[in-house]
Structure formats: structure tokens, C-alpha cells
Amino acid sequence: MKTVTICGSMRFAEEMKDIALQLEISHDMNVIQCIYNSHGVHLSDDDMKQIVETHYKKIELSDAIYVVNIDGYIGESVRKEIEYAERNGIEVIYHTEFSKCM
């Protein structure tokens, strides 16, 4: 079983939840999800810094990151996560490619 961290723009939050479910039930993956601020809780700069640091730790714990790049969109934060994964020898799986196999 491969452990993957979901990486993607929050504009795809609902899609990422659905993708995570499919990866776990149909593709033998253990998915570490990102944080979804569904209720719009105000987050301070320190809170955001902590969330980002925690997300990078999740990447370190993973065998791969799963990049949700719907319609080819990859934002700046996700680009940095991809670069971080590549620098650390962590596989990068792109949804637009992998979903062809789903």
C-alpha cells in the first residue's frame, strides 16, 4: 500500500475529497488529506504557517504526492510542494494522468 498526500488548490476541495475516497477504496492507497477550512474559520498568519509546515511534514511521511490538477491547473503553492517532493525523492502523481487509469 502506497501512502500519498493530496496536493491541490482549495478550489478543488470537494473534488479532492472524492478523489481521496476513490484512491483508498479502488487503488490501494493510504491518503493523507490536506486541511479543509470548510467553515471559513479565521486563521492568523501563525495558523497558516503551522498548516503549511504540517503539510510539508505530511509530504515527508509519504511515498508520493497526488497532485489534483483538474483542467491542468497547478497554483503556486502546489508548484512549491511538487518541487519539495522532487528534491526529497518523493514520487509525484498527477491526477490528469492517473485518472486515465481510474
Summary of the structure (lengths in Angstrom):
residues: 102
radius of gyration: 13.2
end to end distance: 16.6
largest distance: 40.0
contacts: 275
relative contact order: 0.22
helix: 52%
strand: 20%
